[in-house]
Amino acid sequence: MNIKMFTMGALALAMTSGAAMAGSTSALDDPAKMSPFFTDAGMKTLRSEADFKTAWMAMKPDERTAVLKDCGDATLNKAHADFCAMAKKMGG
């Protein structure tokens, strides 16, 4: 009986922590969404302001909102400061 309870508890914990981790993904860390804004594969060099605006406007409104929300997070903004500054300029 104790083994069943322990197994069920461990399974429940694994399922809840997996769901929590899945929800913590940042739009700023999604290469598919972010690559149009950069000139290089390593996503270090931003495109020109005009090209950035074109890529920004090609995003769905809810995606732009998610990006701006993530840029509002101090930790994420620090890691993506140049991008966030440009994004806020485009649609903040």
TIVO-906340 format. One line per field, with one value per residue (C-alpha): residue number from 0; residue in one letter; chain; x, y, z. Coordinates in pm, 1 decimal, padded with zeros to 6 digits. Layout:
<nodes>
seq <- c(NUM ...)
type <- c(A ...)
mol <- c(A ...)
x <- c(X ...)
y <- c(Y ...)
z <- c(Z ...)
</nodes>
This chain:
<nodes>
seq <- c(0 1 2 3 4 5 6 7 8 9 10 11 12 13 14 15 16 17 18 19 20 21 22 23 24 25 26 27 28 29 30 31 32 33 34 35 36 37 38 39 40 41 42 43 44 45 46 47 48 49 50 51 52 53 54 55 56 57 58 59 60 61 62 63 64 65 66 67 68 69 70 71 72 73 74 75 76 77 78 79 80 81 82 83 84 85 86 87 88 89 90 91)
type <- c(M N I K M F T M G A L A L A M T S G A A M A G S T S A L D D P A K M S P F F T D A G M K T L R S E A D F K T A W M A M K P D E R T A V L K D C G D A T L N K A H A D F C A M A K K M G G)
mol <- c(A A A A A A A A A A A A A A A A A A A A A A A A A A A A A A A A A A A A A A A A A A A A A A A A A A A A A A A A A A A A A A A A A A A A A A A A A A A A A A A A A A A A A A A A A A A A)
x <- c(00000.0 00281.1 00453.1 00133.2 00090.4 00453.5 00429.4 00109.1 00258.9 00571.4 00365.1 00145.2 00450.6 00612.3 00296.9 00246.6 00609.1 00610.2 00302.8 00456.7 00776.7 00586.7 00409.0 00726.8 00862.4 00938.0 00847.4 01192.8 01356.4 01163.7 01405.7 01120.9 00965.5 01288.6 01504.6 01331.8 01460.6 01828.2 02082.2 02276.9 02196.3 02327.4 02069.7 02320.0 02285.7 01951.3 01824.4 01783.2 01492.3 01294.2 01348.5 01271.2 00943.0 00851.6 00915.3 00730.1 00420.3 00425.7 00370.0 00017.6 -00106.3 -00117.0 00243.9 00352.9 00169.4 00346.1 00684.6 00620.0 00502.9 00822.9 01027.8 00862.6 01023.3 01353.1 01543.4 01427.6 01477.0 01836.8 01910.8 01740.1 01793.7 01859.8 01568.7 01332.4 01430.2 01349.1 01025.1 00906.1 00985.0 00775.6 00471.4 00505.9)
y <- c(00000.0 00242.7 00178.8 00262.6 00587.5 00681.1 00605.2 00803.8 01098.0 01094.4 01073.9 01365.5 01574.8 01499.3 01593.3 01923.7 02031.8 01946.5 02161.9 02448.8 02431.3 02422.2 02744.3 02933.1 02954.6 03303.5 03429.4 03589.0 03246.6 03104.4 03095.9 03061.0 03387.4 03574.9 03489.6 03738.8 04021.4 03926.1 03918.2 03619.5 03262.7 03326.5 03606.6 03863.8 04139.5 04314.9 04405.2 04767.6 04958.5 04932.8 04555.4 04515.3 04701.5 04477.5 04164.5 04319.8 04396.1 04043.2 03901.6 03839.0 04099.8 03844.7 03745.0 04111.1 04147.2 03838.5 03973.6 04312.3 04139.4 03933.2 04248.7 04391.3 04115.9 04251.7 03923.9 03859.5 04222.4 04211.9 03910.7 04070.7 04442.2 04561.2 04364.1 04481.2 04845.4 04818.0 04624.6 04886.7 05154.0 04969.2 04886.4 04976.4)
z <- c(00000.0 00086.4 -00244.1 -00433.7 -00239.4 -00295.0 -00667.7 -00708.2 -00517.7 -00731.2 -01048.5 -00940.3 -00855.0 -01191.2 -01379.0 -01197.5 -01223.5 -01594.4 -01651.3 -01457.5 -01659.0 -01988.2 -01900.3 -01816.3 -02170.8 -02292.2 -02636.7 -02633.8 -02624.6 -02922.1 -03219.1 -03469.6 -03350.9 -03290.7 -03593.4 -03830.2 -03607.9 -03633.1 -03914.8 -03782.5 -03680.4 -03327.6 -03290.9 -03170.3 -03434.9 -03475.9 -03820.2 -03922.4 -03771.9 -04097.5 -04123.6 -03753.6 -03802.5 -04097.1 -03888.5 -03591.9 -03797.9 -03944.3 -03595.2 -03470.7 -03220.7 -02937.6 -03012.4 -02997.7 -02666.4 -02528.7 -02637.7 -02477.6 -02159.6 -02149.3 -02209.6 -01897.8 -01689.8 -01553.4 -01593.6 -01949.3 -02046.5 -01924.4 -02143.9 -02445.7 -02376.1 -02733.2 -02874.5 -02599.2 -02648.8 -03018.7 -02954.8 -02707.7 -02964.2 -03224.5 -03022.2 -02659.4)
</nodes>
